[in-house]
Amino acid sequence: AERTTEPLMATAAHSISPNWTVALDAASSRWYYVNNSTRTTQWNWPDDVPKPEINVEDIQFAKDPTSGKIYYAEGTSTTWDVPTAVVAAHVAGLSEASSPKASSPASPSPKAKAAASGAGGPAAAPAAPGAPAAPAAPGAGSTVFGFSDQMKAAWMDVLLSAKEEAELYISNRNAKFSRLQQFKVKQAERREKEQERKAAEAKAEAAEAEEDKILQEQEAKRTMMDLLEVEVPPPPAESKSMEEYASSYLQLNRKGLFRSATTVDKLLTFKNSLISMALHDFGAASSDLTATATQMWKNVLGFIGERSSGKDTDGHAEKIVKVALHAPEELRDEVYVQLIKAATGNDSPASELRAWGLMGVVSGAFAPSTTLRPYFESFCYSAMTSNAPSETGEPGVHEFARYVIGRIAKVVKLGPRREVPTAAEISACASLLPVVVRVDLLDGGFEFGAATSWTTPHDLKEQMCDLMGIAEPNRECFAIYEMTPKLEERYLEPDERILDLVSYWQRLHDETEKKSSDGGVNNTYKLVLKVHLYHDVVPDPATHKPDEAAEKLMWVQACYDVVSERYPATAEHCLEVATLNRQAEAPGIPPTDKDLARYFPAKLATGIQRKALMVEFAEGMKAHADKTPSECREAVMKIVRSWRVYGSTFFYCTCSMSTSLPEEVFLAVNPQGILIIDFENKKMVSQYSYTEIPTWGHSGTSFVLHVGNLLKQSKLYFNTEMGAEINQLVRAYIARSISVSA
């Protein structure tokens, strides 16, 4: 190691005897002595302590080139600490009143040089001293009793450097602890910020959940109200006044015995009194129509609450529509003009709104004549623009007038109602609300939908798909069916009106009650959501995830078809399907006798082998105990899809112009083709894939199949009233197969 003159490490306090300790006074840079027994201090070397004699030349110091630290060598030993003898000799030397003159430091002795160069630094690095000091190299031949000025200066440098190093060490340590403290502070800040972030996220999630709840409620209300939104045509270019219409078509000569003329304003302003003659001039047919018109005015007064009677409020509206729906056009116009009169100049806001509500009911049943229509629409537009939109959330004149205008446009386009609205529909229309209808599911569940006078089965099906979360591509698989009290199903055409059908059911119910004294007769009709097209369910294109809602409905339909014996399944298949369905719906729970009727066809559930069937049912449940509900449903679908008749819609037909087919057959239309099944023995006579059917045709009383190929074909004629529905199914399946193959 290279000899250095850099400061050496020194201790600030050092014991020179059992009773005495030497220390450096930082202020004066002088050494002082502390009596450990008496705890007194003095500047001079203690008299009872002999001064050490040492040749400092024998102790050398040098800098380690690797670590840059100073180490000491005496003989063959090395150390990082300043030797005690050096410190004691040094202090003793500084304590002398006089010192020899400074002499240049001598080179290390050969022995010290060898030790310094051969050692290569201390063999093992001792721990750093608590208060390091760095003395300069001792002078040549110096002794502890005769330090030179140069030596004194060197040792003073050692002390000053030790102080600087100590301050640097303390500074570094403080900096280290400061960084640690800063780290802890930052860590605490991060933890606090993380807690604040999590709290903010939780608050945001709660707020979002609350907002979603509010939006869902608003969406539900908006969905219901959107059904009431009808397209409102623009106002006519030329406004028509009722004064002009009245002067031409109303009967103004009606005062007193001599029928003196009244004004249009008086005639069309509301007055809570009966009328003795119709508002219109009916001419030669006035006798019968006038009597009906005056009775209608009584019903108008009863509906708006200005006249009491034994009939309930909605009953008055029902009677008006019932009489006018199939009445001459003049009487329909009389109803509209009477409603204008009831809503004009009415001092009672509640009575006025009831009059507008009755207009809403009537405008959805039939339209005014082409003569009255522009005048009536101008009246409604004037009411809508002169009244501000309601701010209370309840409909006002503005909302009712807009509603009536839209309904008039709709009924003109689609035609009048076939049936008289039910009391529920009348009440809903008069309050600007849709009618709530129930849609049953084949598993015993149900959903509620909203319908207006114009809602079709397609509209209602779309509502159900929205509620159940069925993806768009799979919605065409489902449709709304009518189910009769005898469990007969009828596919509802997409353009039928749901509320007309409900009104028809109500009429049948009322007629049955009148004819039958047995109040227990089941005459309940239902709307049912069923599978209509047995396409394969595809994933939701928006999420690329399986459409679980559509798949479940397909499974429910398959279960229903097996239990209702729509498919000619074997007893073994029925048992396998039943155990899988029971495991899917109630995993791990042993079946009971009541489950037989739910999961098996009636011929098995009520047969003489019920006990044996129950045992097999329970054993089958155990065999599928390790399957999840979804796995059970998949297994059921795999079984039923293996049947040739799966997905078939059956149509009863009679055959004509064919000697090879039975007289009565079922046409079974499914995604793969058309099966012809003998009506008597339920055996399949023939089957044709869609590739074997180049074309087909239908009429109101027949359906024709062309089977073969483009070069050679044969025609099969079937007599049926379901030709249009068969045609629709065949077209849908062929279109789907073409799109999939493309």
Protein Blocks (a to p, Z undefined) as FASTA:
>chain_A
ZZdfbdcdddfbdcfbfkbccdddfklopacdddfklopacfbdcfklccddddfklpcc
dddfklopacddehjbccfbdcfklmmmmmmmmmpmbdcdddddddddfklmmmmmmnnp
afbdcdddfbdcddddddehiafklccfklmmmmmmmmmmmmmmmmmmmmmmmmmmmmmm
mmmmmmmmmmmmmmmmmmmmmmmmmmmmmmmmmmmmmmmmmmmmmmmpccdddddfbdcd
fklmmmmmmcfblghjkopacdfklmmpccddddfbdfbdgkjmlmmmmmmmmmmmmmmm
mmnopaccfbdfklmmmmmmmmmmmmcfklmmmmmmmmmmmmgopablklmmmmmmmmmm
mmmmbccdfklmmmmmmmmmmmmmmpccdfklpacfklmmmmmmmmmmmmmmnopafbdc
dfklmmmmmnopacddddddfkopacdddddfklcfklmmmmmmmmnopafklmmmpccd
dddfkopacdddfkbcfklmmmmmmmmmmmmmmmpmblkbccbdcdddddfblcdcdddf
klopacfklmmmmmmmmmmmmmnomaccdfklmmmmmmmmmmmmmghiacdfklmmmmpc
fklmmmmklmmmmmmmmmmmmmmmmpcfklmmmmmmmmmmmpmkgoiacdddddehiakb
cfbdcddddfkbccdddfklopafbdcdfklmmbacddfkbccddeddfkbccddddddf
klmmmmmmmmmmmmmmmmmmZZ
